[in-house]
Amino acid sequence: MNPHRSMVGLLIIDSGNLGMIVNEIRSGTWSEEPLFNWTTSYEIKYADGSTCIMTETSLKRLVERGKIKFLKEEDL
């Protein structure tokens, strides 16, 4: 996954279910070191009508394990 490319609009296969990443959600928290920590999550809508919010870390882990596949991996 290319960290500089937007994931929004990508089609995925998640354990046999077709889905699309429809939103990128960035949130931050104030902390001591570094002063601000960002977290990125993705909103995924599936063909069956369900929705999932998944952290970037979880998405990367599931891609590495082969549970989630991008339909056009060469674009990432």
Backbone as XML, in Angstrom:
<?xml version="1.0"?>
<chain id="A" units="angstrom">
  <residue number="1" name="MET">
    <atom name="N" x="0.846" y="-1.177" z="0.000"/>
    <atom name="CA" x="0.000" y="0.000" z="0.000"/>
    <atom name="C" x="0.888" y="1.236" z="0.000"/>
  </residue>
  <residue number="2" name="ASN">
    <atom name="N" x="0.618" y="2.119" z="-0.907"/>
    <atom name="CA" x="1.349" y="3.373" z="-1.015"/>
    <atom name="C" x="0.765" y="4.386" z="-0.030"/>
  </residue>
  <residue number="3" name="PRO">
    <atom name="N" x="1.582" y="4.882" z="0.938"/>
    <atom name="CA" x="1.038" y="5.801" z="1.944"/>
    <atom name="C" x="0.648" y="7.159" z="1.385"/>
  </residue>
  <residue number="4" name="HIS">
    <atom name="N" x="1.081" y="7.491" z="0.162"/>
    <atom name="CA" x="0.789" y="8.789" z="-0.419"/>
    <atom name="C" x="-0.430" y="8.772" z="-1.339"/>
  </residue>
  <residue number="5" name="ARG">
    <atom name="N" x="-0.965" y="7.602" z="-1.625"/>
    <atom name="CA" x="-2.114" y="7.479" z="-2.514"/>
    <atom name="C" x="-3.384" y="7.350" z="-1.681"/>
  </residue>
  <residue number="6" name="SER">
    <atom name="N" x="-4.424" y="8.030" z="-2.085"/>
    <atom name="CA" x="-5.708" y="7.927" z="-1.395"/>
    <atom name="C" x="-6.298" y="6.544" z="-1.629"/>
  </residue>
  <residue number="7" name="MET">
    <atom name="N" x="-6.855" y="5.983" z="-0.573"/>
    <atom name="CA" x="-7.478" y="4.665" z="-0.655"/>
    <atom name="C" x="-8.954" y="4.778" z="-1.042"/>
  </residue>
  <residue number="8" name="VAL">
    <atom name="N" x="-9.514" y="5.982" z="-0.948"/>
    <atom name="CA" x="-10.939" y="6.186" z="-1.220"/>
    <atom name="C" x="-11.242" y="5.809" z="-2.671"/>
  </residue>
  <residue number="9" name="GLY">
    <atom name="N" x="-12.282" y="5.003" z="-2.846"/>
    <atom name="CA" x="-12.697" y="4.571" z="-4.175"/>
    <atom name="C" x="-12.178" y="3.206" z="-4.570"/>
  </residue>
  <residue number="10" name="LEU">
    <atom name="N" x="-11.264" y="2.644" z="-3.781"/>
    <atom name="CA" x="-10.724" y="1.336" z="-4.129"/>
    <atom name="C" x="-11.718" y="0.231" z="-3.803"/>
  </residue>
  <residue number="11" name="LEU">
    <atom name="N" x="-11.812" y="-0.729" z="-4.703"/>
    <atom name="CA" x="-12.652" y="-1.905" z="-4.492"/>
    <atom name="C" x="-11.822" y="-2.986" z="-3.815"/>
  </residue>
  <residue number="12" name="ILE">
    <atom name="N" x="-12.436" y="-3.677" z="-2.871"/>
    <atom name="CA" x="-11.752" y="-4.736" z="-2.154"/>
    <atom name="C" x="-12.619" y="-5.993" z="-2.144"/>
  </residue>
  <residue number="13" name="ILE">
    <atom name="N" x="-11.954" y="-7.112" z="-1.916"/>
    <atom name="CA" x="-12.619" y="-8.369" z="-1.624"/>
    <atom name="C" x="-12.204" y="-8.726" z="-0.201"/>
  </residue>
  <residue number="14" name="ASP">
    <atom name="N" x="-13.164" y="-8.737" z="0.706"/>
    <atom name="CA" x="-12.919" y="-9.001" z="2.119"/>
    <atom name="C" x="-13.581" y="-10.330" z="2.462"/>
  </residue>
  <residue number="15" name="SER">
    <atom name="N" x="-12.776" y="-11.376" z="2.544"/>
    <atom name="CA" x="-13.281" y="-12.727" z="2.834"/>
    <atom name="C" x="-14.438" y="-13.106" z="1.911"/>
  </residue>
  <residue number="16" name="GLY">
    <atom name="N" x="-14.298" y="-12.783" z="0.625"/>
    <atom name="CA" x="-15.297" y="-13.130" z="-0.371"/>
    <atom name="C" x="-16.385" y="-12.092" z="-0.568"/>
  </residue>
  <residue number="17" name="ASN">
    <atom name="N" x="-16.381" y="-11.014" z="0.225"/>
    <atom name="CA" x="-17.400" y="-9.969" z="0.108"/>
    <atom name="C" x="-16.830" y="-8.754" z="-0.619"/>
  </residue>
  <residue number="18" name="LEU">
    <atom name="N" x="-17.568" y="-8.259" z="-1.612"/>
    <atom name="CA" x="-17.153" y="-7.077" z="-2.360"/>
    <atom name="C" x="-17.421" y="-5.831" z="-1.536"/>
  </residue>
  <residue number="19" name="GLY">
    <atom name="N" x="-16.430" y="-4.960" z="-1.472"/>
    <atom name="CA" x="-16.589" y="-3.715" z="-0.733"/>
    <atom name="C" x="-15.857" y="-2.578" z="-1.417"/>
  </residue>
  <residue number="20" name="MET">
    <atom name="N" x="-16.166" y="-1.358" z="-0.991"/>
    <atom name="CA" x="-15.490" y="-0.170" z="-1.519"/>
    <atom name="C" x="-15.118" y="0.729" z="-0.345"/>
  </residue>
  <residue number="21" name="ILE">
    <atom name="N" x="-13.903" y="1.241" z="-0.365"/>
    <atom name="CA" x="-13.485" y="2.221" z="0.634"/>
    <atom name="C" x="-14.092" y="3.552" z="0.221"/>
  </residue>
  <residue number="22" name="VAL">
    <atom name="N" x="-14.981" y="4.089" z="1.064"/>
    <atom name="CA" x="-15.737" y="5.283" z="0.691"/>
    <atom name="C" x="-15.307" y="6.535" z="1.448"/>
  </residue>
  <residue number="23" name="ASN">
    <atom name="N" x="-14.527" y="6.370" z="2.513"/>
    <atom name="CA" x="-14.147" y="7.540" z="3.294"/>
    <atom name="C" x="-12.863" y="7.255" z="4.067"/>
  </residue>
  <residue number="24" name="GLU">
    <atom name="N" x="-12.046" y="8.284" z="4.218"/>
    <atom name="CA" x="-10.860" y="8.213" z="5.050"/>
    <atom name="C" x="-11.109" y="9.113" z="6.253"/>
  </residue>
  <residue number="25" name="ILE">
    <atom name="N" x="-10.940" y="8.571" z="7.443"/>
    <atom name="CA" x="-11.225" y="9.306" z="8.674"/>
    <atom name="C" x="-9.918" y="9.487" z="9.429"/>
  </residue>
  <residue number="26" name="ARG">
    <atom name="N" x="-9.513" y="10.733" z="9.608"/>
    <atom name="CA" x="-8.299" y="11.024" z="10.365"/>
    <atom name="C" x="-8.683" y="11.691" z="11.673"/>
  </residue>
  <residue number="27" name="SER">
    <atom name="N" x="-8.114" y="11.182" z="12.741"/>
    <atom name="CA" x="-8.352" y="11.796" z="14.042"/>
    <atom name="C" x="-7.026" y="11.863" z="14.781"/>
  </residue>
  <residue number="28" name="GLY">
    <atom name="N" x="-6.942" y="12.793" z="15.706"/>
    <atom name="CA" x="-5.702" y="12.974" z="16.429"/>
    <atom name="C" x="-5.920" y="13.103" z="17.911"/>
  </residue>
  <residue number="29" name="THR">
    <atom name="N" x="-4.869" y="12.811" z="18.650"/>
    <atom name="CA" x="-4.896" y="12.963" z="20.096"/>
    <atom name="C" x="-3.661" y="13.721" z="20.542"/>
  </residue>
  <residue number="30" name="TRP">
    <atom name="N" x="-3.817" y="14.500" z="21.587"/>
    <atom name="CA" x="-2.700" y="15.243" z="22.165"/>
    <atom name="C" x="-1.929" y="14.310" z="23.089"/>
  </residue>
  <residue number="31" name="SER">
    <atom name="N" x="-0.612" y="14.310" z="22.979"/>
    <atom name="CA" x="0.202" y="13.446" z="23.835"/>
    <atom name="C" x="1.524" y="14.142" z="24.153"/>
  </residue>
  <residue number="32" name="GLU">
    <atom name="N" x="2.290" y="13.549" z="25.009"/>
    <atom name="CA" x="3.577" y="14.120" z="25.421"/>
    <atom name="C" x="4.628" y="14.013" z="24.301"/>
  </residue>
  <residue number="33" name="GLU">
    <atom name="N" x="4.823" y="12.827" z="23.786"/>
    <atom name="CA" x="5.852" y="12.593" z="22.772"/>
    <atom name="C" x="5.285" y="11.776" z="21.635"/>
  </residue>
  <residue number="34" name="PRO">
    <atom name="N" x="5.194" y="12.143" z="20.425"/>
    <atom name="CA" x="5.219" y="13.521" z="19.962"/>
    <atom name="C" x="3.972" y="14.255" z="20.442"/>
  </residue>
  <residue number="35" name="LEU">
    <atom name="N" x="3.918" y="15.530" z="20.205"/>
    <atom name="CA" x="2.833" y="16.331" z="20.754"/>
    <atom name="C" x="1.462" y="15.982" z="20.185"/>
  </residue>
  <residue number="36" name="PHE">
    <atom name="N" x="1.430" y="15.408" z="18.994"/>
    <atom name="CA" x="0.149" y="15.072" z="18.378"/>
    <atom name="C" x="0.290" y="13.762" z="17.627"/>
  </residue>
  <residue number="37" name="ASN">
    <atom name="N" x="-0.600" y="12.819" z="17.847"/>
    <atom name="CA" x="-0.594" y="11.520" z="17.165"/>
    <atom name="C" x="-1.819" y="11.399" z="16.270"/>
  </residue>
  <residue number="38" name="TRP">
    <atom name="N" x="-1.596" y="11.064" z="15.011"/>
    <atom name="CA" x="-2.697" y="10.879" z="14.058"/>
    <atom name="C" x="-3.037" y="9.409" z="13.923"/>
  </residue>
  <residue number="39" name="THR">
    <atom name="N" x="-4.318" y="9.130" z="13.800"/>
    <atom name="CA" x="-4.814" y="7.790" z="13.505"/>
    <atom name="C" x="-5.687" y="7.887" z="12.257"/>
  </residue>
  <residue number="40" name="THR">
    <atom name="N" x="-5.503" y="6.958" z="11.334"/>
    <atom name="CA" x="-6.314" y="6.929" z="10.121"/>
    <atom name="C" x="-7.165" y="5.669" z="10.126"/>
  </residue>
  <residue number="41" name="SER">
    <atom name="N" x="-8.445" y="5.841" z="9.833"/>
    <atom name="CA" x="-9.375" y="4.720" z="9.682"/>
    <atom name="C" x="-10.080" y="4.868" z="8.339"/>
  </residue>
  <residue number="42" name="TYR">
    <atom name="N" x="-10.662" y="3.772" z="7.876"/>
    <atom name="CA" x="-11.361" y="3.774" z="6.595"/>
    <atom name="C" x="-12.779" y="3.269" z="6.785"/>
  </residue>
  <residue number="43" name="GLU">
    <atom name="N" x="-13.717" y="3.929" z="6.120"/>
    <atom name="CA" x="-15.104" y="3.471" z="6.091"/>
    <atom name="C" x="-15.260" y="2.618" z="4.841"/>
  </residue>
  <residue number="44" name="ILE">
    <atom name="N" x="-15.717" y="1.392" z="5.036"/>
    <atom name="CA" x="-15.883" y="0.454" z="3.930"/>
    <atom name="C" x="-17.359" y="0.085" z="3.832"/>
  </residue>
  <residue number="45" name="LYS">
    <atom name="N" x="-17.923" y="0.244" z="2.632"/>
    <atom name="CA" x="-19.308" y="-0.171" z="2.374"/>
    <atom name="C" x="-19.253" y="-1.430" z="1.530"/>
  </residue>
  <residue number="46" name="TYR">
    <atom name="N" x="-20.060" y="-2.413" z="1.941"/>
    <atom name="CA" x="-20.080" y="-3.700" z="1.253"/>
    <atom name="C" x="-21.320" y="-3.831" z="0.378"/>
  </residue>
  <residue number="47" name="ALA">
    <atom name="N" x="-21.240" y="-4.722" z="-0.597"/>
    <atom name="CA" x="-22.336" y="-4.927" z="-1.554"/>
    <atom name="C" x="-23.622" y="-5.386" z="-0.864"/>
  </residue>
  <residue number="48" name="ASP">
    <atom name="N" x="-23.503" y="-6.018" z="0.289"/>
    <atom name="CA" x="-24.699" y="-6.476" z="0.997"/>
    <atom name="C" x="-25.371" y="-5.371" z="1.815"/>
  </residue>
  <residue number="49" name="GLY">
    <atom name="N" x="-24.808" y="-4.143" z="1.760"/>
    <atom name="CA" x="-25.379" y="-3.008" z="2.470"/>
    <atom name="C" x="-24.756" y="-2.711" z="3.816"/>
  </residue>
  <residue number="50" name="SER">
    <atom name="N" x="-23.884" y="-3.573" z="4.293"/>
    <atom name="CA" x="-23.245" y="-3.340" z="5.585"/>
    <atom name="C" x="-22.091" y="-2.352" z="5.453"/>
  </residue>
  <residue number="51" name="THR">
    <atom name="N" x="-21.713" y="-1.767" z="6.581"/>
    <atom name="CA" x="-20.631" y="-0.785" z="6.639"/>
    <atom name="C" x="-19.670" y="-1.173" z="7.755"/>
  </residue>
  <residue number="52" name="CYS">
    <atom name="N" x="-18.393" y="-0.883" z="7.546"/>
    <atom name="CA" x="-17.366" y="-1.186" z="8.540"/>
    <atom name="C" x="-16.410" y="-0.002" z="8.627"/>
  </residue>
  <residue number="53" name="ILE">
    <atom name="N" x="-16.006" y="0.356" z="9.837"/>
    <atom name="CA" x="-14.927" y="1.319" z="10.045"/>
    <atom name="C" x="-13.726" y="0.501" z="10.503"/>
  </residue>
  <residue number="54" name="MET">
    <atom name="N" x="-12.616" y="0.601" z="9.767"/>
    <atom name="CA" x="-11.436" y="-0.207" z="10.044"/>
    <atom name="C" x="-10.203" y="0.685" z="10.132"/>
  </residue>
  <residue number="55" name="THR">
    <atom name="N" x="-9.385" y="0.469" z="11.146"/>
    <atom name="CA" x="-8.160" y="1.253" z="11.271"/>
    <atom name="C" x="-7.182" y="0.880" z="10.158"/>
  </residue>
  <residue number="56" name="GLU">
    <atom name="N" x="-6.311" y="1.801" z="9.848"/>
    <atom name="CA" x="-5.295" y="1.564" z="8.822"/>
    <atom name="C" x="-4.416" y="0.380" z="9.198"/>
  </residue>
  <residue number="57" name="THR">
    <atom name="N" x="-4.073" y="0.257" z="10.465"/>
    <atom name="CA" x="-3.245" y="-0.855" z="10.933"/>
    <atom name="C" x="-3.939" y="-2.188" z="10.714"/>
  </residue>
  <residue number="58" name="SER">
    <atom name="N" x="-5.229" y="-2.252" z="11.026"/>
    <atom name="CA" x="-5.986" y="-3.494" z="10.814"/>
    <atom name="C" x="-6.082" y="-3.830" z="9.338"/>
  </residue>
  <residue number="59" name="LEU">
    <atom name="N" x="-6.339" y="-2.818" z="8.511"/>
    <atom name="CA" x="-6.428" y="-3.044" z="7.068"/>
    <atom name="C" x="-5.116" y="-3.597" z="6.529"/>
  </residue>
  <residue number="60" name="LYS">
    <atom name="N" x="-4.001" y="-2.993" z="6.912"/>
    <atom name="CA" x="-2.687" y="-3.473" z="6.447"/>
    <atom name="C" x="-2.437" y="-4.915" z="6.886"/>
  </residue>
  <residue number="61" name="ARG">
    <atom name="N" x="-2.768" y="-5.219" z="8.147"/>
    <atom name="CA" x="-2.556" y="-6.567" z="8.669"/>
    <atom name="C" x="-3.388" y="-7.599" z="7.898"/>
  </residue>
  <residue number="62" name="LEU">
    <atom name="N" x="-4.663" y="-7.273" z="7.623"/>
    <atom name="CA" x="-5.528" y="-8.202" z="6.887"/>
    <atom name="C" x="-5.088" y="-8.370" z="5.439"/>
  </residue>
  <residue number="63" name="VAL">
    <atom name="N" x="-4.547" y="-7.311" z="4.833"/>
    <atom name="CA" x="-3.999" y="-7.422" z="3.470"/>
    <atom name="C" x="-2.776" y="-8.335" z="3.490"/>
  </residue>
  <residue number="64" name="GLU">
    <atom name="N" x="-1.885" y="-8.142" z="4.469"/>
    <atom name="CA" x="-0.684" y="-8.982" z="4.573"/>
    <atom name="C" x="-1.038" y="-10.449" z="4.779"/>
  </residue>
  <residue number="65" name="ARG">
    <atom name="N" x="-2.120" y="-10.726" z="5.496"/>
    <atom name="CA" x="-2.554" y="-12.108" z="5.752"/>
    <atom name="C" x="-3.380" y="-12.690" z="4.617"/>
  </residue>
  <residue number="66" name="GLY">
    <atom name="N" x="-3.701" y="-11.881" z="3.616"/>
    <atom name="CA" x="-4.460" y="-12.359" z="2.472"/>
    <atom name="C" x="-5.972" y="-12.409" z="2.699"/>
  </residue>
  <residue number="67" name="LYS">
    <atom name="N" x="-6.455" y="-11.855" z="3.794"/>
    <atom name="CA" x="-7.900" y="-11.849" z="4.081"/>
    <atom name="C" x="-8.618" y="-10.779" z="3.268"/>
  </residue>
  <residue number="68" name="ILE">
    <atom name="N" x="-7.915" y="-9.689" z="2.961"/>
    <atom name="CA" x="-8.456" y="-8.613" z="2.125"/>
    <atom name="C" x="-7.549" y="-8.464" z="0.918"/>
  </residue>
  <residue number="69" name="LYS">
    <atom name="N" x="-8.163" y="-8.367" z="-0.248"/>
    <atom name="CA" x="-7.407" y="-8.165" z="-1.499"/>
    <atom name="C" x="-7.992" y="-6.964" z="-2.224"/>
  </residue>
  <residue number="70" name="PHE">
    <atom name="N" x="-7.112" y="-6.162" z="-2.814"/>
    <atom name="CA" x="-7.528" y="-5.056" z="-3.654"/>
    <atom name="C" x="-7.736" y="-5.596" z="-5.060"/>
  </residue>
  <residue number="71" name="LEU">
    <atom name="N" x="-8.753" y="-5.109" z="-5.754"/>
    <atom name="CA" x="-9.016" y="-5.618" z="-7.092"/>
    <atom name="C" x="-7.935" y="-5.224" z="-8.078"/>
  </residue>
  <residue number="72" name="LYS">
    <atom name="N" x="-7.253" y="-4.092" z="-7.828"/>
    <atom name="CA" x="-6.148" y="-3.657" z="-8.689"/>
    <atom name="C" x="-4.945" y="-3.372" z="-7.800"/>
  </residue>
  <residue number="73" name="GLU">
    <atom name="N" x="-4.278" y="-4.416" z="-7.324"/>
    <atom name="CA" x="-3.145" y="-4.248" z="-6.429"/>
    <atom name="C" x="-2.004" y="-3.486" z="-7.066"/>
  </residue>
  <residue number="74" name="GLU">
    <atom name="N" x="-1.856" y="-3.522" z="-8.379"/>
    <atom name="CA" x="-0.747" y="-2.833" z="-9.038"/>
    <atom name="C" x="-0.875" y="-1.309" z="-8.894"/>
  </residue>
  <residue number="75" name="ASP">
    <atom name="N" x="-2.057" y="-0.807" z="-8.557"/>
    <atom name="CA" x="-2.255" y="0.625" z="-8.366"/>
    <atom name="C" x="-1.772" y="1.100" z="-7.004"/>
  </residue>
  <residue number="76" name="LEU">
    <atom name="N" x="-1.464" y="0.171" z="-6.082"/>
    <atom name="CA" x="-1.120" y="0.565" z="-4.721"/>
    <atom name="C" x="0.352" y="0.693" z="-4.504"/>
  </residue>
</chain>
